[in-house]
Amino acid sequence: MTKYEVLNQLNQNELKPSEAYKLLYNKQQEPKARRAGFIKVRIRVPESKGATALLGVLLFLPMPIFLVKLFIPRKIKNSTNEISDQLPMTPNEMLKLIAVHGVKIDIRTNDNVRVYIKTI
């Protein structure tokens, strides 16, 4: 139905205004989330500069996501238990979150170890 036909039917009270609006204007679709291909990880240990440097060299290049999923055991993947009380997510939900482009996760522990994960 064209725009003019809808407006004419609305003018003749054959259509309700809400129905005419739906016919004239399409519902906007949400943009789909892009899938990430790589994960960049940084681990900083403030008490040991040597360990931080070693981890910096090992994790210098981004890792492909399929390698990250490959090294996580199936028992952990399919677990229905929450990760912790402070983070009410299952490991499977966390993997789905990491697979989306543009996610940044910053973890700081009680002993000031910082883990920064970014998806590319």
C-alpha positions in Angstrom: 0.0 0.0 0.0 1.4 3.4 -0.9 1.6 6.4 1.3 -1.2 8.2 -0.4 -3.6 5.2 -0.1 -2.9 5.0 3.6 -3.5 8.7 4.1 -6.7 8.6 2.1 -8.0 5.6 4.2 -7.0 7.5 7.3 -8.9 10.6 6.1 -12.0 8.5 5.4 -11.8 6.9 8.9 -11.2 3.4 7.4 -8.0 3.0 9.4 -7.1 3.9 13.0 -4.3 6.4 13.4 -2.1 3.8 15.1 -2.5 1.3 12.2 -1.8 4.0 9.7 1.4 4.9 11.6 2.5 1.3 11.5 1.9 1.1 7.8 3.7 4.4 7.0 6.8 3.9 9.2 8.6 0.7 9.5 9.9 -0.4 12.8 13.6 0.4 13.2 15.7 -2.7 13.6 18.4 -2.8 16.2 21.9 -3.1 14.7 23.3 -6.6 15.0 26.4 -7.0 17.2 29.5 -7.6 15.3 31.4 -10.8 16.1 34.9 -10.4 17.5 37.8 -12.3 16.0 40.5 -11.7 18.5 41.1 -11.1 22.2 43.8 -8.8 23.6 44.8 -9.6 27.2 47.0 -7.6 29.6 47.9 -8.8 33.0 49.7 -6.6 35.4 51.2 -7.8 38.7 52.4 -4.8 40.7 54.6 -6.9 43.1 56.6 -8.5 40.4 57.9 -6.5 37.4 59.5 -9.6 35.9 56.2 -11.5 35.8 54.5 -8.5 34.3 57.2 -8.3 31.6 57.0 -12.0 30.9 53.2 -11.9 30.6 53.5 -8.8 28.4 55.8 -10.6 26.0 53.6 -13.7 25.9 50.4 -11.8 25.4 51.8 -9.1 23.1 49.8 -10.3 20.1 46.0 -10.7 20.2 44.8 -14.3 20.5 42.1 -15.7 18.1 38.8 -16.4 19.9 38.7 -20.0 18.7 41.9 -20.7 20.6 40.5 -19.3 23.8 37.3 -21.4 23.4 39.5 -24.4 22.5 41.4 -24.3 25.8 38.4 -24.0 28.1 37.3 -27.4 29.1 33.8 -28.5 28.2 33.0 -29.2 31.9 33.5 -25.5 32.6 31.7 -24.4 29.4 28.5 -26.3 30.2 28.4 -25.5 33.9 25.2 -23.9 35.1 26.8 -22.5 38.3 27.5 -18.8 38.6 31.1 -17.7 38.4 30.9 -15.9 41.8 28.5 -14.0 44.1 29.7 -10.7 42.7 29.4 -11.8 39.1 26.1 -13.6 38.5 27.0 -15.1 35.1 27.6 -18.6 34.0 30.8 -19.4 32.0 28.8 -20.0 28.9 27.2 -16.5 29.1 30.7 -15.1 29.6 32.0 -16.8 26.5 29.0 -15.4 24.5 29.9 -11.9 25.9 33.5 -12.2 24.9 32.5 -13.2 21.3 31.0 -9.8 20.7 33.2 -7.0 19.2 34.0 -4.0 21.4 33.7 -5.6 24.9 36.2 -4.4 27.5 36.6 -6.2 30.8 38.8 -4.8 33.6 39.3 -7.1 36.6 41.1 -5.9 39.7 41.7 -8.3 42.5 42.2 -7.7 46.2 46.0 -8.0 45.9 46.1 -5.3 43.1 46.6 -7.7 40.2 44.9 -6.2 37.1 43.6 -8.2 34.2 42.3 -6.3 31.2 40.5 -8.1 28.4 39.5 -6.4 25.1 37.8 -7.9 22.1 38.8 -6.8 18.6 
